[in-house]
């Protein structure tokens, strides 16, 4: 007996080969988030913009089907939508307006935002709710020197008029703390967005643990700047792109656990 609201479908061979590859990659990301405990029931989103070779001039992106847990996301049940939120692939699933508003704004106005990730982890939401936000006090925050943007809380993100203010808050920074809310990242690749979010998440976790014990030792600005440069240079020299090796290793983990996301 299945409690899924719709029967499974298989799009393999029915979509452009590059779209199928990206669908598998994005479905893997959802399973990785579940593996890491970054899920928020059926909420939050990871979106991936389809390249012009697949979508042509129209901007299209893939998003999770609303109502499914991250552990249920597969390459075939991801939903393809345009910037107006119109479903393009005859998916039987709806989408979450809160995901569409934020992600569509970034995909539309940040040309290099191929992938966008958003979480409500306990550590991330706690630091987002802390006066002062992320502190320059640990190994991970030191790798995000001048990479973090903040956006003030305006309520549930279902109102389109918030989009210009969100974009102004972000600028070109790829690690975003949504105050009183959670974390967000964007990247030129899915692996890059993941590496940035993982670093931001770890920074929040360590800060949460440190602040529970007492006063933290600050990292000098010059040292943090050096850490960020060294981290980015290392990734450029090993694996050909930020987060590529890290993301590939995690795909192997979730594939050994359950490879159903590939279908």
Steps between C-alpha positions, in 0.01 A plus 500: 500500500637840399423823680656710225235738363590415139638192322870495419609607153826447313622779271820327391516514121216754489701814575820654361806295612649804674175563684497137614858532628410814695186338635709214638750744647229708670318192629832387650527837678160450662605155623828646630308763698289223649816298577649803682183575696440831323137427414205702627218246458366571146615863494802696369654466157799438279452628146707454187472720192502321167760620246411664169591175321191350665265793564589730213443869572242430770628477857387172651596325819437178690346496848380234742139379482308650790373231734791258470775457758856549374554123533225450238636738236612336177628620165159438344275663760690831512279775356608726212365856522556841343557832675126558535459171686328325208556122501652395168528123515147374575602420856207392718665673798459863606787725607541699821447876435757585768763314299397648170510866609853499647661263252340654192625845600859378530492286187352790304740773612828328590636365169745265672249358750470157343409339834331641811473321836297594807485337844342545843752297701501560875852645499436714193170638624649563846788707364258678264298597808805616697576869532827540316447190287804295401811578705855480367601247764564160341670309221191498280387860541859599419453343156204729426671835539295767320286227341197525732198724436203566729135560418252622761196288579177608329288194578429191288654558157187480285479868400662603172561856618773371734713379207673836420594549866630143521716552191632831636595327827682219321694698241758252368559314829436128483443419868185661636359510852128573492453665838260326742458236228782281366785459253525531122777456245536522125767372265611476140470124545305284738824386665610860557168596660525192722859569608409856599190392690687216673771743616239748622308225679817371672590854604157535662526161673840579650386847602194353672720258694763765584253763622337241727828469690608861531679777314656414165850590380463735202684429174683812374369641171834450324513135602141442388572662163802273457295192597238583238759555227682178589178299509384621160845447347518144635163412348602651167814285494338175617194364321458774241227689682374605840343204679513253209690226686300554818167477320608193301599320821159570653320381187683169537385479862132554426516275193626212714220571745216528245548557127130558423565875455663421163166393348 
